[in-house]
Amino acid sequence: MKRGFYTIMAAQFFSSLADNALLFVAIDLLVTMKSPAWITPLLKLSFTLFYVLLAAFVGAFADSMPKGKVMFISNLIKVAGCLLIFADVHPLLAYALVGFGAAVYSPAKYGILTELLPAEKLVAANGWVEGLTVLSIIFGTVLGGKLVGAQVSGFLLSFDLPFFDTGIDTAPEAALCVVVAIYALAALFNTRIPDTGCVYGHQERNPIKLIGEFSNCVTLLWKDKLGQISLAVTTLFWGAAQTLQFIVLEWANRTLHLSYEQSTSLVGVVAIGVALGAVLSARFIALRKSLAVIPMGIAMGVIVMSMTLVTSVKVAYPLLILVGLLGGFFLVPMNALLQHRGHVLMSAGHSIAVQNFNENLSILTMLAVYSLMLRAHLNLDVIIVLFGLFLAGTMLFILRKHQANQREFDSVALIGEAKH
């Protein structure tokens, strides 16, 4: 069990590392193409689109075969997306194909945890998953910025194979070769993931029936008193986190006057905070106490608004670490609780597919709104304040909803119950 868990963690780390490095390589390509600023958030939007479009189908696919095999197939799809950029396909379309692979990958990545581990281990396991995911975001963000920087790209392009013309002549092409190599490493770990022996029986293949089944799963999780709170929190967090990534990138450039390479490092600082928060919550928050962390989300929204007062890089670093720490601290217990309730009420793959649908619909919506704000030339400080108010206000509403649920009956007592 231990070896299987660590193999899953390694596969997840390298796959996520490549995803994040590729994002910033693609952003650099858009900058090189002189695309307007409002196009950049659409890159992440194209990545998450398939999470929403395929939500009704990927859960059944993930449950139809061993999860390691699903993850391996997904990484091959991601490599195909990288190769499209080599073929001069627009970065938005190429990164969308990578998003297709990621949408297939996700239910298997999280679903296998509920098959491998007992409920009481899920918070600690999610601490590992989210901690390593955030580390991959940190390293991927920095790596993506460095790969297209003059120093590293010059070093990569200096390699010359005798008697063979690789056709790799630009910094983005050299960077893409490194990204493909990382995906290949992740695929190698995928082949070593053990079969948990968990079989879900015949999976429905009729699209209409799959959509109906998925709709029932969505309704079931949103009606559950614990499921609705944990799903609302994680849905809000991922929409906010992905939008904040682009806000920090723009803020670092406009307010702190940093270069693109320096700005990507600042984005990585938020991820450092999330990793710290994930580790701390995994260490100190038990599954039964998971709902006590909701106020951290309110504090995160308030602190985000203080970014408008910062003009120094020295102040920006600790502020962004604190923002990330609060986010990581409330994300991990909520994610573990959501996985637990999903596993109790339905299959692992279907549960994660419902989670992905809601979280990525949130990402699509918030990134689209942010892109429209930039398109309308709204002042960046105004955008940051509106973003912080929305985050804090929505978390306060979720807290009030949980308190109202508790007045009806003790829903927290349901934590740890056996699968239905």
C-alpha positions as a Markdown table, in Angstrom:
| # | Residue | x | y | z |
|---|---|---|---|---|
| 1 | Met | 0.0 | 0.0 | 0.0 |
| 2 | Lys | 2.8 | 2.4 | 0.9 |
| 3 | Arg | 4.7 | 1.8 | -2.3 |
| 4 | Gly | 1.5 | 2.2 | -4.4 |
| 5 | Phe | 0.7 | 5.5 | -2.7 |
| 6 | Tyr | 4.2 | 6.9 | -3.2 |
| 7 | Thr | 4.1 | 5.8 | -6.9 |
| 8 | Ile | 0.8 | 7.6 | -7.3 |
| 9 | Met | 2.3 | 10.7 | -5.7 |
| 10 | Ala | 5.4 | 10.6 | -8.0 |
| 11 | Ala | 3.2 | 10.2 | -11.1 |
| 12 | Gln | 0.9 | 13.1 | -10.0 |
| 13 | Phe | 3.9 | 15.4 | -9.2 |
| 14 | Phe | 5.6 | 15.0 | -12.6 |
| 15 | Ser | 2.3 | 15.2 | -14.6 |
| 16 | Ser | 1.3 | 18.4 | -12.8 |
| 17 | Leu | 4.8 | 19.8 | -13.1 |
| 18 | Ala | 4.6 | 19.5 | -16.9 |
| 19 | Asp | 1.1 | 21.0 | -17.0 |
| 20 | Asn | 2.2 | 24.1 | -15.1 |
| 21 | Ala | 5.5 | 24.5 | -16.9 |
| 22 | Leu | 3.6 | 24.2 | -20.2 |
| 23 | Leu | 1.1 | 27.0 | -19.1 |
| 24 | Phe | 3.9 | 29.5 | -18.8 |
| 25 | Val | 5.6 | 28.4 | -21.9 |
| 26 | Ala | 2.3 | 29.0 | -23.7 |
| 27 | Ile | 1.8 | 32.4 | -22.1 |
| 28 | Asp | 5.3 | 33.4 | -23.4 |
| 29 | Leu | 4.2 | 32.2 | -26.8 |
| 30 | Leu | 1.2 | 34.5 | -26.6 |
| 31 | Val | 3.4 | 37.4 | -25.5 |
| 32 | Thr | 5.7 | 36.7 | -28.5 |
| 33 | Met | 2.7 | 36.7 | -30.8 |
| 34 | Lys | 1.8 | 40.1 | -29.3 |
| 35 | Ser | -1.6 | 38.9 | -28.2 |
| 36 | Pro | -3.6 | 41.4 | -26.0 |
| 37 | Ala | -3.6 | 40.9 | -22.2 |
| 38 | Trp | -7.2 | 39.7 | -22.1 |
| 39 | Ile | -6.3 | 36.7 | -24.2 |
| 40 | Thr | -3.9 | 35.3 | -21.6 |
| 41 | Pro | -6.6 | 34.2 | -19.1 |
| 42 | Leu | -8.4 | 32.4 | -21.9 |
| 43 | Leu | -5.4 | 30.0 | -22.1 |
| 44 | Lys | -6.4 | 28.5 | -18.7 |
| 45 | Leu | -10.0 | 28.7 | -19.7 |
| 46 | Ser | -9.4 | 26.5 | -22.8 |
| 47 | Phe | -7.5 | 24.1 | -20.5 |
| 48 | Thr | -10.5 | 23.7 | -18.1 |
| 49 | Leu | -13.2 | 23.6 | -20.8 |
| 50 | Phe | -13.1 | 19.8 | -21.2 |
| 51 | Tyr | -13.4 | 19.3 | -17.4 |
| 52 | Val | -16.9 | 20.7 | -17.8 |
| 53 | Leu | -17.8 | 19.2 | -21.2 |
| 54 | Leu | -16.6 | 15.7 | -20.3 |
| 55 | Ala | -17.7 | 15.7 | -16.7 |
| 56 | Ala | -20.6 | 13.2 | -17.4 |
| 57 | Phe | -18.3 | 10.7 | -19.1 |
| 58 | Val | -14.8 | 10.7 | -17.5 |
| 59 | Gly | -16.1 | 9.3 | -14.2 |
| 60 | Ala | -17.4 | 6.2 | -15.9 |
| 61 | Phe | -14.3 | 5.9 | -17.9 |
| 62 | Ala | -12.1 | 6.2 | -14.8 |
| 63 | Asp | -14.1 | 3.4 | -13.2 |
| 64 | Ser | -14.0 | 1.1 | -16.2 |
| 65 | Met | -10.4 | 0.1 | -15.9 |
| 66 | Pro | -7.5 | 0.2 | -13.4 |
| 67 | Lys | -6.7 | 3.8 | -12.5 |
| 68 | Gly | -3.0 | 3.6 | -13.4 |
| 69 | Lys | -4.0 | 2.7 | -17.0 |
| 70 | Val | -6.3 | 5.7 | -17.2 |
| 71 | Met | -3.6 | 8.0 | -16.0 |
| 72 | Phe | -1.1 | 6.6 | -18.6 |
| 73 | Ile | -3.6 | 7.2 | -21.4 |
| 74 | Ser | -4.2 | 10.7 | -20.2 |
| 75 | Asn | -0.5 | 11.5 | -20.2 |
| 76 | Leu | -0.2 | 10.4 | -23.8 |
| 77 | Ile | -3.0 | 12.8 | -24.7 |
| 78 | Lys | -1.1 | 15.6 | -23.0 |
| 79 | Val | 2.0 | 14.8 | -25.0 |
| 80 | Ala | -0.1 | 15.1 | -28.2 |
| 81 | Gly | -1.2 | 18.6 | -27.1 |
| 82 | Cys | 2.5 | 19.6 | -26.8 |
| 83 | Leu | 3.3 | 18.2 | -30.3 |
| 84 | Leu | 0.4 | 20.4 | -31.7 |
| 85 | Ile | 2.4 | 23.5 | -30.7 |
| 86 | Phe | 5.3 | 22.2 | -32.7 |
| 87 | Ala | 2.9 | 22.0 | -35.7 |
| 88 | Asp | 2.2 | 25.7 | -35.3 |
| 89 | Val | -1.3 | 25.2 | -33.9 |
| 90 | His | -2.5 | 28.2 | -31.9 |
| 91 | Pro | -1.5 | 27.8 | -28.1 |
| 92 | Leu | -5.2 | 28.1 | -27.1 |
| 93 | Leu | -6.1 | 25.0 | -29.1 |
| 94 | Ala | -3.0 | 23.0 | -28.2 |
| 95 | Tyr | -3.4 | 23.7 | -24.5 |
| 96 | Ala | -7.1 | 22.7 | -24.8 |
| 97 | Leu | -6.0 | 19.2 | -25.9 |
| 98 | Val | -3.7 | 19.1 | -22.8 |
| 99 | Gly | -6.8 | 20.0 | -20.8 |
| 100 | Phe | -8.7 | 17.2 | -22.4 |
| 101 | Gly | -6.0 | 14.8 | -21.1 |
| 102 | Ala | -6.0 | 16.4 | -17.6 |
| 103 | Ala | -9.9 | 16.1 | -17.5 |
| 104 | Val | -9.5 | 12.3 | -18.1 |
| 105 | Tyr | -6.6 | 12.1 | -15.6 |
| 106 | Ser | -8.2 | 13.8 | -12.6 |
| 107 | Pro | -11.0 | 11.3 | -11.6 |
| 108 | Ala | -8.4 | 8.5 | -11.7 |
| 109 | Lys | -5.8 | 10.5 | -9.7 |
| 110 | Tyr | -8.2 | 11.3 | -6.8 |
| 111 | Gly | -10.5 | 8.2 | -7.1 |
| 112 | Ile | -7.6 | 5.8 | -6.5 |
| 113 | Leu | -7.0 | 7.3 | -3.0 |
| 114 | Thr | -10.5 | 6.3 | -1.8 |
| 115 | Glu | -9.9 | 2.8 | -3.2 |
| 116 | Leu | -6.4 | 2.4 | -1.6 |
| 117 | Leu | -7.0 | 4.1 | 1.8 |
| 118 | Pro | -9.5 | 4.1 | 4.7 |
| 119 | Ala | -11.6 | 7.2 | 5.4 |
| 120 | Glu | -9.4 | 8.3 | 8.4 |
| 121 | Lys | -6.3 | 8.5 | 6.2 |
| 122 | Leu | -7.9 | 10.7 | 3.6 |
| 123 | Val | -7.0 | 14.1 | 5.2 |
| 124 | Ala | -3.3 | 13.1 | 5.5 |
| 125 | Ala | -3.4 | 11.6 | 1.9 |
| 126 | Asn | -4.9 | 14.8 | 0.6 |
| 127 | Gly | -2.2 | 16.8 | 2.4 |
| 128 | Trp | 0.3 | 14.8 | 0.4 |
| 129 | Val | -1.6 | 15.2 | -2.9 |
| 130 | Glu | -2.2 | 18.9 | -2.5 |
| 131 | Gly | 1.2 | 19.6 | -1.0 |
| 132 | Leu | 2.9 | 17.8 | -4.0 |
| 133 | Thr | 0.5 | 19.4 | -6.4 |
| 134 | Val | 1.4 | 22.8 | -5.1 |
| 135 | Leu | 5.1 | 22.0 | -5.1 |
| 136 | Ser | 4.6 | 21.1 | -8.8 |
| 137 | Ile | 2.9 | 24.4 | -9.3 |
| 138 | Ile | 5.8 | 26.2 | -7.7 |
| 139 | Phe | 8.5 | 24.3 | -9.6 |
| 140 | Gly | 6.4 | 24.3 | -12.8 |
| 141 | Thr | 5.8 | 28.0 | -12.7 |
| 142 | Val | 9.5 | 28.8 | -12.1 |
| 143 | Leu | 10.6 | 26.2 | -14.6 |
| 144 | Gly | 8.2 | 27.5 | -17.3 |
| 145 | Gly | 9.6 | 31.0 | -16.8 |
| 146 | Lys | 13.2 | 29.9 | -16.8 |
| 147 | Leu | 12.8 | 27.6 | -19.9 |
| 148 | Val | 11.8 | 30.6 | -22.0 |
| 149 | Gly | 14.3 | 32.9 | -20.4 |
| 150 | Ala | 17.4 | 33.9 | -22.4 |
| 151 | Gln | 19.9 | 32.0 | -20.2 |
| 152 | Val | 18.2 | 28.5 | -20.1 |
| 153 | Ser | 16.8 | 28.6 | -23.6 |
| 154 | Gly | 20.3 | 29.6 | -24.9 |
| 155 | Phe | 21.8 | 26.6 | -23.1 |
| 156 | Leu | 19.2 | 24.2 | -24.4 |
| 157 | Leu | 19.6 | 25.5 | -28.0 |
| 158 | Ser | 23.4 | 25.1 | -27.8 |
| 159 | Phe | 23.0 | 21.3 | -27.9 |
| 160 | Asp | 23.7 | 20.0 | -31.4 |
| 161 | Leu | 23.3 | 16.3 | -32.4 |
| 162 | Pro | 25.9 | 15.2 | -35.0 |
| 163 | Phe | 24.5 | 14.1 | -38.4 |
| 164 | Phe | 21.0 | 15.0 | -37.3 |
| 165 | Asp | 19.0 | 18.2 | -37.6 |
| 166 | Thr | 16.4 | 18.3 | -34.8 |
| 167 | Gly | 14.6 | 21.3 | -36.3 |
| 168 | Ile | 14.5 | 22.9 | -32.8 |
| 169 | Asp | 15.5 | 26.5 | -33.4 |
| 170 | Thr | 13.5 | 28.6 | -30.9 |
| 171 | Ala | 13.2 | 29.0 | -27.2 |
| 172 | Pro | 9.6 | 27.7 | -27.0 |
| 173 | Glu | 10.5 | 24.6 | -29.0 |
| 174 | Ala | 13.4 | 23.8 | -26.7 |
| 175 | Ala | 11.1 | 24.4 | -23.7 |
| 176 | Leu | 8.5 | 22.0 | -25.1 |
| 177 | Cys | 11.1 | 19.2 | -25.5 |
| 178 | Val | 11.7 | 19.5 | -21.7 |
| 179 | Val | 8.0 | 19.4 | -21.0 |
| 180 | Val | 7.4 | 16.3 | -23.2 |
| 181 | Ala | 10.3 | 14.6 | -21.3 |
| 182 | Ile | 8.6 | 15.3 | -18.0 |
| 183 | Tyr | 5.3 | 13.9 | -19.2 |
| 184 | Ala | 7.2 | 10.8 | -20.3 |
| 185 | Leu | 8.6 | 10.4 | -16.8 |
| 186 | Ala | 5.1 | 10.7 | -15.4 |
| 187 | Ala | 3.9 | 8.0 | -17.8 |
| 188 | Leu | 6.7 | 5.7 | -16.6 |
| 189 | Phe | 5.4 | 6.0 | -13.0 |
| 190 | Asn | 1.8 | 5.4 | -14.2 |
| 191 | Thr | 2.9 | 2.0 | -15.4 |
| 192 | Arg | 4.0 | 1.1 | -11.9 |
| 193 | Ile | 0.8 | 2.0 | -10.1 |
| 194 | Pro | -0.8 | -1.1 | -8.6 |
| 195 | Asp | -4.2 | -2.4 | -9.4 |
| 196 | Thr | -6.3 | -1.9 | -6.2 |
| 197 | Gly | -8.6 | -4.7 | -7.2 |
| 198 | Cys | -11.6 | -2.4 | -6.9 |
| 199 | Val | -14.2 | -3.3 | -9.5 |
| 200 | Tyr | -17.3 | -1.2 | -10.2 |
| 201 | Gly | -19.0 | -3.6 | -12.6 |
| 202 | His | -20.3 | -2.7 | -16.0 |
| 203 | Gln | -20.0 | 1.0 | -16.8 |
| 204 | Glu | -22.8 | 2.7 | -18.8 |
| 205 | Arg | -21.8 | 3.7 | -22.4 |
| 206 | Asn | -25.0 | 5.3 | -23.6 |
| 207 | Pro | -24.3 | 9.1 | -23.6 |
| 208 | Ile | -27.9 | 10.1 | -22.7 |
| 209 | Lys | -27.9 | 7.6 | -19.8 |
| 210 | Leu | -24.4 | 8.8 | -18.7 |
| 211 | Ile | -25.6 | 12.4 | -18.6 |
| 212 | Gly | -28.7 | 11.4 | -16.6 |
| 213 | Glu | -26.6 | 9.4 | -14.2 |
| 214 | Phe | -24.1 | 12.3 | -13.8 |
| 215 | Ser | -27.0 | 14.7 | -13.2 |
| 216 | Asn | -28.3 | 12.4 | -10.4 |
| 217 | Cys | -24.8 | 12.4 | -8.8 |
| 218 | Val | -24.5 | 16.2 | -9.0 |
| 219 | Thr | -28.0 | 16.5 | -7.3 |
| 220 | Leu | -27.1 | 13.9 | -4.7 |
| 221 | Leu | -23.9 | 15.6 | -3.6 |
| 222 | Trp | -25.4 | 19.1 | -3.6 |
| 223 | Lys | -28.3 | 17.9 | -1.4 |
| 224 | Asp | -26.1 | 16.2 | 1.1 |
| 225 | Lys | -25.5 | 18.5 | 4.1 |
| 226 | Leu | -21.8 | 17.8 | 4.3 |
| 227 | Gly | -21.3 | 17.4 | 0.5 |
| 228 | Gln | -22.8 | 20.8 | -0.3 |
| 229 | Ile | -20.6 | 22.7 | 2.1 |
| 230 | Ser | -17.3 | 21.0 | 1.1 |
| 231 | Leu | -18.2 | 21.2 | -2.6 |
| 232 | Ala | -19.1 | 24.9 | -2.3 |
| 233 | Val | -15.7 | 25.6 | -0.6 |
| 234 | Thr | -13.6 | 23.7 | -3.0 |
| 235 | Thr | -15.5 | 25.0 | -6.0 |
| 236 | Leu | -14.9 | 28.6 | -4.8 |
| 237 | Phe | -11.2 | 27.9 | -4.0 |
| 238 | Trp | -10.2 | 26.6 | -7.3 |
| 239 | Gly | -12.0 | 29.3 | -9.3 |
| 240 | Ala | -10.3 | 31.9 | -7.1 |
| 241 | Ala | -6.9 | 30.2 | -7.1 |
| 242 | Gln | -6.6 | 30.0 | -10.9 |
| 243 | Thr | -7.8 | 33.6 | -11.3 |
| 244 | Leu | -5.4 | 34.8 | -8.6 |
| 245 | Gln | -2.6 | 33.3 | -10.5 |
| 246 | Phe | -3.2 | 35.6 | -13.5 |
| 247 | Ile | -4.0 | 38.6 | -11.3 |
| 248 | Val | -0.6 | 38.2 | -9.5 |
| 249 | Leu | 1.1 | 37.9 | -12.9 |
| 250 | Glu | -0.5 | 41.1 | -14.1 |
| 251 | Trp | 0.0 | 42.9 | -10.7 |
| 252 | Ala | 3.7 | 42.0 | -10.6 |
| 253 | Asn | 4.1 | 43.5 | -14.1 |
| 254 | Arg | 2.0 | 46.6 | -13.7 |
| 255 | Thr | 2.5 | 47.6 | -10.0 |
| 256 | Leu | 5.9 | 46.0 | -9.1 |
| 257 | His | 7.4 | 46.5 | -12.6 |
| 258 | Leu | 8.9 | 43.0 | -12.7 |
| 259 | Ser | 9.9 | 41.1 | -15.8 |
| 260 | Tyr | 7.9 | 38.1 | -17.0 |
| 261 | Glu | 10.5 | 35.7 | -15.6 |
| 262 | Gln | 10.5 | 37.5 | -12.2 |
| 263 | Ser | 6.6 | 37.6 | -12.2 |
| 264 | Thr | 6.4 | 33.8 | -12.6 |
| 265 | Ser | 8.6 | 33.5 | -9.5 |
| 266 | Leu | 6.1 | 35.7 | -7.6 |
| 267 | Val | 3.2 | 33.5 | -8.7 |
| 268 | Gly | 5.2 | 30.5 | -7.3 |
| 269 | Val | 5.4 | 32.3 | -3.9 |
| 270 | Val | 1.6 | 31.9 | -3.5 |
| 271 | Ala | 2.0 | 28.2 | -4.1 |
| 272 | Ile | 4.7 | 28.0 | -1.4 |
| 273 | Gly | 2.1 | 29.3 | 1.0 |
| 274 | Val | -0.5 | 26.8 | -0.1 |
| 275 | Ala | 2.0 | 24.0 | 0.3 |
| 276 | Leu | 2.7 | 25.2 | 3.9 |
| 277 | Gly | -1.0 | 25.4 | 4.7 |
| 278 | Ala | -1.6 | 22.0 | 3.2 |
| 279 | Val | 1.1 | 20.4 | 5.4 |
| 280 | Leu | -0.1 | 22.2 | 8.5 |
| 281 | Ser | -3.8 | 21.2 | 8.0 |
| 282 | Ala | -2.8 | 17.6 | 7.2 |
| 283 | Arg | -0.8 | 17.5 | 10.5 |
| 284 | Phe | -3.3 | 19.2 | 12.8 |
| 285 | Ile | -6.9 | 18.9 | 11.4 |
| 286 | Ala | -8.8 | 15.6 | 11.7 |
| 287 | Leu | -11.5 | 14.8 | 9.3 |
| 288 | Arg | -14.2 | 15.3 | 12.0 |
| 289 | Lys | -12.8 | 18.9 | 12.6 |
| 290 | Ser | -12.6 | 19.8 | 8.9 |
| 291 | Leu | -15.5 | 22.2 | 8.9 |
| 292 | Ala | -13.8 | 24.4 | 11.5 |
| 293 | Val | -11.4 | 25.8 | 8.9 |
| 294 | Ile | -14.1 | 27.7 | 6.8 |
| 295 | Pro | -13.3 | 31.1 | 8.5 |
| 296 | Met | -9.8 | 30.9 | 7.0 |
| 297 | Gly | -11.4 | 31.5 | 3.6 |
| 298 | Ile | -12.9 | 34.7 | 4.8 |
| 299 | Ala | -9.6 | 35.9 | 6.1 |
| 300 | Met | -7.9 | 35.0 | 2.7 |
| 301 | Gly | -10.4 | 37.3 | 0.8 |
| 302 | Val | -9.7 | 40.2 | 3.2 |
| 303 | Ile | -5.9 | 39.9 | 2.9 |
| 304 | Val | -6.1 | 39.6 | -0.9 |
| 305 | Met | -7.6 | 43.2 | -0.9 |
| 306 | Ser | -4.5 | 44.5 | 0.9 |
| 307 | Met | -2.5 | 43.8 | -2.3 |
| 308 | Thr | -3.7 | 47.2 | -3.6 |
| 309 | Leu | -1.6 | 48.9 | -0.8 |
| 310 | Val | 1.6 | 47.1 | -1.7 |
| 311 | Thr | 4.2 | 48.6 | -4.0 |
| 312 | Ser | 7.4 | 46.8 | -2.7 |
| 313 | Val | 8.6 | 43.4 | -3.7 |
| 314 | Lys | 9.9 | 42.8 | -0.1 |
| 315 | Val | 6.3 | 43.2 | 1.3 |
| 316 | Ala | 4.7 | 41.3 | -1.6 |
| 317 | Tyr | 6.5 | 38.1 | -0.8 |
| 318 | Pro | 5.3 | 37.5 | 2.8 |
| 319 | Leu | 1.8 | 38.8 | 1.9 |
| 320 | Leu | 1.4 | 36.3 | -0.9 |
| 321 | Ile | 2.8 | 33.5 | 1.2 |
| 322 | Leu | 0.2 | 34.3 | 3.9 |
| 323 | Val | -2.6 | 34.3 | 1.2 |
| 324 | Gly | -1.5 | 30.9 | 0.0 |
| 325 | Leu | -1.1 | 29.5 | 3.5 |
| 326 | Leu | -4.7 | 30.3 | 4.4 |
| 327 | Gly | -5.9 | 28.8 | 1.1 |
| 328 | Gly | -4.0 | 25.6 | 1.6 |
| 329 | Phe | -5.1 | 25.3 | 5.2 |
| 330 | Phe | -8.8 | 25.3 | 4.4 |
| 331 | Leu | -8.5 | 23.4 | 1.1 |
| 332 | Val | -7.1 | 20.1 | 2.3 |
| 333 | Pro | -9.7 | 19.3 | 5.0 |
| 334 | Met | -12.5 | 20.4 | 2.7 |
| 335 | Asn | -11.2 | 18.3 | -0.2 |
| 336 | Ala | -10.8 | 15.2 | 2.1 |
| 337 | Leu | -14.4 | 15.7 | 3.4 |
| 338 | Leu | -15.8 | 16.0 | -0.1 |
| 339 | Gln | -14.0 | 12.8 | -1.2 |
| 340 | His | -15.3 | 11.0 | 1.8 |
| 341 | Arg | -18.9 | 12.0 | 1.2 |
| 342 | Gly | -18.6 | 11.2 | -2.5 |
| 343 | His | -17.2 | 7.8 | -1.7 |
| 344 | Val | -20.0 | 7.1 | 0.8 |
| 345 | Leu | -22.8 | 8.2 | -1.7 |
| 346 | Met | -21.4 | 7.0 | -5.0 |
| 347 | Ser | -18.4 | 5.5 | -6.8 |
| 348 | Ala | -14.9 | 7.2 | -6.6 |
| 349 | Gly | -14.7 | 8.1 | -10.3 |
| 350 | His | -18.3 | 9.6 | -10.4 |
| 351 | Ser | -17.6 | 11.6 | -7.2 |
| 352 | Ile | -14.4 | 13.2 | -8.5 |
| 353 | Ala | -16.1 | 13.9 | -11.9 |
| 354 | Val | -18.9 | 15.8 | -10.0 |
| 355 | Gln | -16.2 | 17.7 | -8.1 |
| 356 | Asn | -14.2 | 18.5 | -11.3 |
| 357 | Phe | -17.4 | 19.7 | -13.1 |
| 358 | Asn | -18.2 | 22.2 | -10.4 |
| 359 | Glu | -14.7 | 23.4 | -9.7 |
| 360 | Asn | -13.8 | 23.9 | -13.3 |
| 361 | Leu | -17.1 | 25.6 | -14.1 |
| 362 | Ser | -16.1 | 28.0 | -11.4 |
| 363 | Ile | -12.7 | 28.5 | -13.0 |
| 364 | Leu | -14.3 | 29.0 | -16.4 |
| 365 | Thr | -16.7 | 31.6 | -15.0 |
| 366 | Met | -14.2 | 33.5 | -12.9 |
| 367 | Leu | -11.5 | 33.6 | -15.6 |
| 368 | Ala | -14.1 | 34.7 | -18.2 |
| 369 | Val | -15.2 | 37.6 | -15.9 |
| 370 | Tyr | -11.5 | 38.5 | -15.2 |
| 371 | Ser | -10.8 | 38.5 | -19.0 |
| 372 | Leu | -13.9 | 40.8 | -19.6 |
| 373 | Met | -12.7 | 43.2 | -16.9 |
| 374 | Leu | -9.3 | 43.5 | -18.6 |
| 375 | Arg | -11.0 | 43.8 | -22.0 |
| 376 | Ala | -13.0 | 46.7 | -20.5 |
| 377 | His | -9.7 | 48.3 | -19.2 |
| 378 | Leu | -10.9 | 48.2 | -15.6 |
| 379 | Asn | -8.3 | 49.4 | -13.1 |
| 380 | Leu | -6.3 | 46.5 | -11.7 |
| 381 | Asp | -6.7 | 47.7 | -8.1 |
| 382 | Val | -10.5 | 47.7 | -8.6 |
| 383 | Ile | -10.4 | 44.2 | -9.9 |
| 384 | Ile | -8.3 | 43.0 | -6.9 |
| 385 | Val | -10.8 | 44.6 | -4.4 |
| 386 | Leu | -13.8 | 43.1 | -6.2 |
| 387 | Phe | -12.1 | 39.7 | -6.2 |
| 388 | Gly | -11.3 | 39.9 | -2.5 |
| 389 | Leu | -14.8 | 41.0 | -1.6 |
| 390 | Phe | -16.4 | 38.2 | -3.6 |
| 391 | Leu | -14.1 | 35.6 | -2.0 |
| 392 | Ala | -14.7 | 36.8 | 1.6 |
| 393 | Gly | -18.4 | 37.3 | 1.1 |
| 394 | Thr | -19.0 | 33.9 | -0.5 |
| 395 | Met | -17.1 | 32.1 | 2.2 |
| 396 | Leu | -19.2 | 34.0 | 4.9 |
| 397 | Phe | -22.4 | 32.8 | 3.1 |
| 398 | Ile | -21.1 | 29.2 | 3.1 |
| 399 | Leu | -20.3 | 29.4 | 6.8 |
| 400 | Arg | -23.8 | 30.7 | 7.6 |
| 401 | Lys | -25.3 | 27.9 | 5.5 |
| 402 | His | -23.3 | 25.3 | 7.4 |
| 403 | Gln | -24.5 | 26.8 | 10.7 |
| 404 | Ala | -28.1 | 26.7 | 9.5 |
| 405 | Asn | -27.6 | 23.0 | 8.5 |
| 406 | Gln | -26.3 | 22.2 | 12.0 |
| 407 | Arg | -29.4 | 23.8 | 13.6 |
| 408 | Glu | -31.5 | 21.3 | 11.7 |
| 409 | Phe | -29.5 | 18.3 | 12.7 |
| 410 | Asp | -25.9 | 17.3 | 13.5 |
| 411 | Ser | -24.6 | 16.7 | 10.0 |
| 412 | Val | -21.0 | 16.5 | 11.3 |
| 413 | Ala | -22.0 | 13.2 | 13.0 |
| 414 | Leu | -22.2 | 11.7 | 9.5 |
| 415 | Ile | -18.4 | 11.9 | 9.0 |
| 416 | Gly | -16.9 | 8.5 | 9.0 |
| 417 | Glu | -20.1 | 6.6 | 8.2 |
| 418 | Ala | -19.8 | 3.5 | 6.0 |
| 419 | Lys | -20.4 | 3.5 | 2.2 |
| 420 | His | -24.1 | 3.3 | 1.3 |
